Amino acid sequence: MAIEFRLNGETVTLDVEPDMPLLWAIREKAGLTGTKFGCGIALCGACTVHLDGTPVRSCSLPVETVAGSDVTTIEGGSGTAFAAIQTAWRELDVVQCGYCQSGQIMSAAALLTENPEPSDADIDDAMSGNLCRCATYHRIRKAIHRASDLMKETADA
């Protein structure tokens, strides 16, 4: 079955089974491997993408449900929040093994887009579904605060 949607700003038509998880359609059919497979049951967050601007777990989302929608993967992330997050992640050396980071970044970008000055509680709530085997949670939280500061600096410039 042909499923049409916008992937990172480009209209794509993928010939896939309608119940194929979006994750596998993105990775295997569209060739974008930045979105990772973690648990397969939408609990770890490694597969997080944005669906019409909202973070979702792509491993358990049938591709047919995104027909006509906008899907953004880590490869397509752009804008002020993404730029600030990338800078903060590098400055604070957030990544250890890196496997979970695309999902972490996608969730953080959604948070900062919605709430550019989050509290620790806001960050903990928004990031609670993203697991990190290396336990870099304190660096992730610090980097989200730093990204918020960078966004303010950019806006003030």
Number of C-alpha atoms within 10 A of each C-alpha: 10 12 18 17 20 18 21 17 12 12 14 16 16 17 12 17 14 18 12 15 20 25 27 23 22 20 15 11 14 14 10 18 15 18 26 23 22 17 13 16 13 19 16 21 32 30 32 31 30 24 18 14 16 17 23 20 23 29 27 19 17 18 24 19 14 18 17 14 15 18 26 23 24 23 13 17 18 13 10 18 25 22 16 24 25 14 16 23 21 11 11 13 13 19 16 13 11 12 18 24 26 21 32 25 25 29 26 24 29 19 22 23 16 13 13 18 18 16 13 13 9 13 21 15 11 18 21 14 18 22 19 21 13 12 10 15 18 10 16 26 18 17 24 28 21 19 27 23 16 19 20 15 11 11 9 7 5
